[in-house]
């Protein structure tokens, strides 16, 4: 179970890096994983709401 959670968070981190636009957003997504999680959640909310 721990490995699954780690895998999900790692995938979300990489997806956040990919969808980040611009230098500073990409820089923060790489250095601060919570910023990339925010980008992923923001994209999900925009799609479904």
Biopython code that builds the backbone (N, CA, C, O; Angstrom):
import numpy as np
from Bio.PDB.StructureBuilder import StructureBuilder

atoms = [
    (1, "UNK", "N", (0.822, -1.191, 0.000)),
    (1, "UNK", "CA", (0.000, 0.000, 0.000)),
    (1, "UNK", "C", (0.868, 1.257, 0.000)),
    (1, "UNK", "O", (0.569, 2.235, -0.685)),
    (2, "UNK", "N", (1.944, 1.212, 0.779)),
    (2, "UNK", "CA", (2.851, 2.350, 0.841)),
    (2, "UNK", "C", (3.483, 2.610, -0.531)),
    (2, "UNK", "O", (3.645, 3.760, -0.937)),
    (3, "UNK", "N", (3.832, 1.548, -1.228)),
    (3, "UNK", "CA", (4.436, 1.690, -2.548)),
    (3, "UNK", "C", (3.446, 2.272, -3.560)),
    (3, "UNK", "O", (3.826, 3.047, -4.438)),
    (4, "UNK", "N", (2.188, 1.893, -3.428)),
    (4, "UNK", "CA", (1.167, 2.431, -4.328)),
    (4, "UNK", "C", (0.988, 3.931, -4.121)),
    (4, "UNK", "O", (0.887, 4.682, -5.091)),
    (5, "UNK", "N", (0.949, 4.369, -2.878)),
    (5, "UNK", "CA", (0.813, 5.794, -2.573)),
    (5, "UNK", "C", (2.029, 6.561, -3.100)),
    (5, "UNK", "O", (1.882, 7.636, -3.680)),
    (6, "UNK", "N", (3.209, 6.015, -2.899)),
    (6, "UNK", "CA", (4.425, 6.640, -3.403)),
    (6, "UNK", "C", (4.402, 6.739, -4.924)),
    (6, "UNK", "O", (4.805, 7.757, -5.487)),
    (7, "UNK", "N", (3.936, 5.695, -5.584)),
    (7, "UNK", "CA", (3.838, 5.694, -7.039)),
    (7, "UNK", "C", (2.859, 6.753, -7.534)),
    (7, "UNK", "O", (3.148, 7.459, -8.499)),
    (8, "UNK", "N", (1.704, 6.870, -6.883)),
    (8, "UNK", "CA", (0.699, 7.858, -7.287)),
    (8, "UNK", "C", (1.235, 9.272, -7.118)),
    (8, "UNK", "O", (1.077, 10.105, -8.010)),
    (9, "UNK", "N", (1.868, 9.552, -5.978)),
    (9, "UNK", "CA", (2.402, 10.890, -5.753)),
    (9, "UNK", "C", (3.547, 11.211, -6.705)),
    (9, "UNK", "O", (3.686, 12.354, -7.140)),
    (10, "UNK", "N", (4.362, 10.223, -7.033)),
    (10, "UNK", "CA", (5.443, 10.438, -7.990)),
    (10, "UNK", "C", (4.883, 10.726, -9.374)),
    (10, "UNK", "O", (5.386, 11.608, -10.071)),
    (11, "UNK", "N", (3.864, 10.006, -9.776)),
    (11, "UNK", "CA", (3.236, 10.263, -11.076)),
    (11, "UNK", "C", (2.595, 11.648, -11.115)),
    (11, "UNK", "O", (2.691, 12.358, -12.116)),
    (12, "UNK", "N", (1.941, 12.023, -10.016)),
    (12, "UNK", "CA", (1.341, 13.359, -9.961)),
    (12, "UNK", "C", (2.416, 14.443, -10.018)),
    (12, "UNK", "O", (2.191, 15.502, -10.603)),
    (13, "UNK", "N", (3.559, 14.197, -9.428)),
    (13, "UNK", "CA", (4.649, 15.157, -9.458)),
    (13, "UNK", "C", (5.148, 15.342, -10.893)),
    (13, "UNK", "O", (5.345, 16.472, -11.339)),
    (14, "UNK", "N", (5.351, 14.240, -11.613)),
    (14, "UNK", "CA", (5.812, 14.330, -12.993)),
    (14, "UNK", "C", (4.773, 14.971, -13.904)),
    (14, "UNK", "O", (5.124, 15.749, -14.791)),
    (15, "UNK", "N", (3.504, 14.654, -13.695)),
    (15, "UNK", "CA", (2.447, 15.260, -14.501)),
    (15, "UNK", "C", (2.398, 16.764, -14.240)),
    (15, "UNK", "O", (2.213, 17.548, -15.171)),
    (16, "UNK", "N", (2.561, 17.169, -12.995)),
    (16, "UNK", "CA", (2.593, 18.591, -12.670)),
    (16, "UNK", "C", (3.749, 19.308, -13.333)),
    (16, "UNK", "O", (3.601, 20.448, -13.775)),
    (17, "UNK", "N", (4.894, 18.658, -13.410)),
    (17, "UNK", "CA", (6.043, 19.252, -14.097)),
    (17, "UNK", "C", (5.747, 19.414, -15.579)),
    (17, "UNK", "O", (6.109, 20.422, -16.186)),
    (18, "UNK", "N", (5.090, 18.422, -16.158)),
    (18, "UNK", "CA", (4.791, 18.464, -17.585)),
    (18, "UNK", "C", (3.785, 19.564, -17.919)),
    (18, "UNK", "O", (3.936, 20.244, -18.934)),
    (19, "UNK", "N", (2.762, 19.752, -17.082)),
    (19, "UNK", "CA", (1.736, 20.745, -17.418)),
    (19, "UNK", "C", (2.090, 22.153, -16.950)),
    (19, "UNK", "O", (1.351, 23.095, -17.236)),
    (20, "UNK", "N", (3.211, 22.317, -16.234)),
    (20, "UNK", "CA", (3.640, 23.649, -15.808)),
    (20, "UNK", "C", (4.051, 24.459, -17.038)),
    (20, "UNK", "O", (4.697, 23.950, -17.954)),
    (21, "UNK", "N", (3.658, 25.732, -17.031)),
    (21, "UNK", "CA", (3.987, 26.608, -18.153)),
    (21, "UNK", "C", (4.882, 27.732, -17.653)),
    (21, "UNK", "O", (4.628, 28.320, -16.602)),
    (22, "UNK", "N", (5.912, 28.019, -18.401)),
    (22, "UNK", "CA", (6.820, 29.093, -18.031)),
    (22, "UNK", "C", (7.961, 28.605, -17.164)),
    (22, "UNK", "O", (7.928, 27.500, -16.622)),
    (23, "UNK", "N", (8.967, 29.448, -17.044)),
    (23, "UNK", "CA", (10.173, 29.061, -16.307)),
    (23, "UNK", "C", (9.909, 28.897, -14.817)),
    (23, "UNK", "O", (10.247, 27.867, -14.233)),
    (24, "UNK", "N", (9.300, 29.917, -14.197)),
    (24, "UNK", "CA", (9.149, 29.884, -12.749)),
    (24, "UNK", "C", (8.174, 28.808, -12.299)),
    (24, "UNK", "O", (8.400, 28.163, -11.276)),
    (25, "UNK", "N", (7.105, 28.605, -13.035)),
    (25, "UNK", "CA", (6.159, 27.559, -12.673)),
    (25, "UNK", "C", (6.813, 26.182, -12.773)),
    (25, "UNK", "O", (6.611, 25.334, -11.903)),
    (26, "UNK", "N", (7.585, 25.959, -13.816)),
    (26, "UNK", "CA", (8.291, 24.692, -13.972)),
    (26, "UNK", "C", (9.356, 24.528, -12.888)),
    (26, "UNK", "O", (9.524, 23.441, -12.334)),
    (27, "UNK", "N", (10.070, 25.606, -12.592)),
    (27, "UNK", "CA", (11.091, 25.568, -11.546)),
    (27, "UNK", "C", (10.480, 25.202, -10.195)),
    (27, "UNK", "O", (11.008, 24.353, -9.476)),
    (28, "UNK", "N", (9.357, 25.852, -9.855)),
    (28, "UNK", "CA", (8.702, 25.547, -8.585)),
    (28, "UNK", "C", (8.121, 24.136, -8.589)),
    (28, "UNK", "O", (8.126, 23.475, -7.551)),
    (29, "UNK", "N", (7.622, 23.659, -9.725)),
    (29, "UNK", "CA", (7.073, 22.303, -9.800)),
    (29, "UNK", "C", (8.163, 21.255, -9.587)),
    (29, "UNK", "O", (7.902, 20.191, -9.026)),
    (30, "UNK", "N", (9.374, 21.550, -10.029)),
    (30, "UNK", "CA", (10.473, 20.606, -9.831)),
    (30, "UNK", "C", (10.968, 20.648, -8.390)),
    (30, "UNK", "O", (11.198, 19.605, -7.779)),
    (31, "UNK", "N", (11.130, 21.842, -7.853)),
    (31, "UNK", "CA", (11.718, 21.990, -6.509)),
    (31, "UNK", "C", (10.725, 21.749, -5.386)),
    (31, "UNK", "O", (11.092, 21.234, -4.330)),
    (32, "UNK", "N", (9.467, 22.119, -5.610)),
    (32, "UNK", "CA", (8.449, 22.006, -4.567)),
    (32, "UNK", "C", (7.329, 21.116, -5.106)),
    (32, "UNK", "O", (6.483, 21.587, -5.866)),
    (33, "UNK", "N", (7.311, 19.842, -4.726)),
    (33, "UNK", "CA", (6.310, 18.924, -5.276)),
    (33, "UNK", "C", (4.865, 19.366, -5.031)),
    (33, "UNK", "O", (3.985, 19.053, -5.833)),
    (34, "UNK", "N", (4.607, 20.092, -3.931)),
    (34, "UNK", "CA", (3.235, 20.515, -3.659)),
    (34, "UNK", "C", (2.717, 21.482, -4.720)),
    (34, "UNK", "O", (1.512, 21.535, -4.965)),
    (35, "UNK", "N", (3.603, 22.242, -5.350)),
    (35, "UNK", "CA", (3.179, 23.131, -6.437)),
    (35, "UNK", "C", (2.708, 22.314, -7.641)),
    (35, "UNK", "O", (1.723, 22.673, -8.286)),
    (36, "UNK", "N", (3.394, 21.237, -7.941)),
    (36, "UNK", "CA", (2.960, 20.398, -9.058)),
    (36, "UNK", "C", (1.657, 19.676, -8.725)),
    (36, "UNK", "O", (0.826, 19.471, -9.610)),
    (37, "UNK", "N", (1.461, 19.283, -7.445)),
    (37, "UNK", "CA", (0.183, 18.687, -7.049)),
    (37, "UNK", "C", (-0.941, 19.695, -7.237)),
    (37, "UNK", "O", (-2.028, 19.345, -7.695)),
    (38, "UNK", "N", (-0.673, 20.950, -6.879)),
    (38, "UNK", "CA", (-1.667, 21.999, -7.069)),
    (38, "UNK", "C", (-2.023, 22.145, -8.550)),
    (38, "UNK", "O", (-3.198, 22.279, -8.891)),
    (39, "UNK", "N", (-1.035, 22.122, -9.419)),
    (39, "UNK", "CA", (-1.290, 22.253, -10.856)),
    (39, "UNK", "C", (-2.144, 21.105, -11.372)),
    (39, "UNK", "O", (-3.030, 21.314, -12.201)),
    (40, "UNK", "N", (-1.886, 19.906, -10.891)),
    (40, "UNK", "CA", (-2.669, 18.747, -11.316)),
    (40, "UNK", "C", (-4.111, 18.872, -10.840)),
    (40, "UNK", "O", (-5.041, 18.658, -11.617)),
    (41, "UNK", "N", (-4.305, 19.220, -9.557)),
    (41, "UNK", "CA", (-5.660, 19.373, -9.026)),
    (41, "UNK", "C", (-6.402, 20.509, -9.718)),
    (41, "UNK", "O", (-7.602, 20.405, -9.970)),
    (42, "UNK", "N", (-5.695, 21.594, -10.028)),
    (42, "UNK", "CA", (-6.316, 22.710, -10.728)),
    (42, "UNK", "C", (-6.805, 22.275, -12.108)),
    (42, "UNK", "O", (-7.902, 22.645, -12.527)),
    (43, "UNK", "N", (-5.989, 21.491, -12.813)),
    (43, "UNK", "CA", (-6.382, 21.019, -14.140)),
    (43, "UNK", "C", (-7.577, 20.081, -14.060)),
    (43, "UNK", "O", (-8.467, 20.139, -14.909)),
    (44, "UNK", "N", (-7.607, 19.216, -13.048)),
    (44, "UNK", "CA", (-8.740, 18.291, -12.863)),
    (44, "UNK", "C", (-10.022, 19.072, -12.580)),
    (44, "UNK", "O", (-11.073, 18.761, -13.139)),
    (45, "UNK", "N", (-9.939, 20.076, -11.722)),
    (45, "UNK", "CA", (-11.122, 20.875, -11.395)),
    (45, "UNK", "C", (-11.611, 21.637, -12.618)),
    (45, "UNK", "O", (-12.818, 21.737, -12.836)),
    (46, "UNK", "N", (-10.694, 22.176, -13.421)),
    (46, "UNK", "CA", (-11.100, 22.885, -14.636)),
    (46, "UNK", "C", (-11.799, 21.957, -15.624)),
    (46, "UNK", "O", (-12.744, 22.367, -16.297)),
    (47, "UNK", "N", (-11.344, 20.719, -15.714)),
    (47, "UNK", "CA", (-11.938, 19.775, -16.660)),
    (47, "UNK", "C", (-13.343, 19.340, -16.253)),
    (47, "UNK", "O", (-14.237, 19.273, -17.096)),
    (48, "UNK", "N", (-13.544, 19.044, -14.977)),
    (48, "UNK", "CA", (-14.779, 18.406, -14.542)),
    (48, "UNK", "C", (-15.802, 19.340, -13.915)),
    (48, "UNK", "O", (-16.940, 18.934, -13.679)),
    (49, "UNK", "N", (-15.424, 20.563, -13.646)),
    (49, "UNK", "CA", (-16.388, 21.492, -13.050)),
    (49, "UNK", "C", (-16.595, 22.682, -13.950)),
    (49, "UNK", "O", (-17.373, 23.577, -13.620)),
]
sb = StructureBuilder()
sb.init_structure("model")
sb.init_model(0)
sb.init_chain("A")
sb.init_seg("    ")
for serial, (resi, resn, name, xyz) in enumerate(atoms, 1):
    if name == "N":
        sb.init_residue(resn, " ", resi, " ")
    sb.init_atom(name, np.array(xyz, "f"), 0.0, 1.0, " ", f" {name:<3s}", serial, name[0])
structure = sb.get_structure()
